[in-house]
């Protein structure tokens, strides 16, 4: 039941929870692609409480937590000014950086709700156009983003240790 699910803005006190849910959801989705030592180093640099604390203190970024009825974190999203490697990137471009849900909570329209929340925040702040980077092998995420008007406009390589993932850049004007 998704009625008991809440989506709320994360605050500095959520840094440890974001570290946990970030590590769990990234691993559930992508761990099979990486050497264990590369995955561990990536998770430490990207999903440590310290890394989340820095992001949560940045006034230009927003992070949301998805919580189940008992308050357990089951997903998150983050957004802000675009950092993707696009030539001639517009000065007011925004980006959905991350959108992850626990495997147990996928397929329940939570991804759409979370995406709507992040896109509304980006649009309210005047970000235009909007971008998303997505792994080339993640067809489900690509379908979700296409339903929201995103189309492929570029590609880049995303590094996790020695592994280089082929990523698509999606854009919505």
Order of alpha helices (4+ residues) and beta strands (2+ residues): beta-alpha-alpha-alpha-beta-beta-beta-alpha-beta-alpha-beta-beta
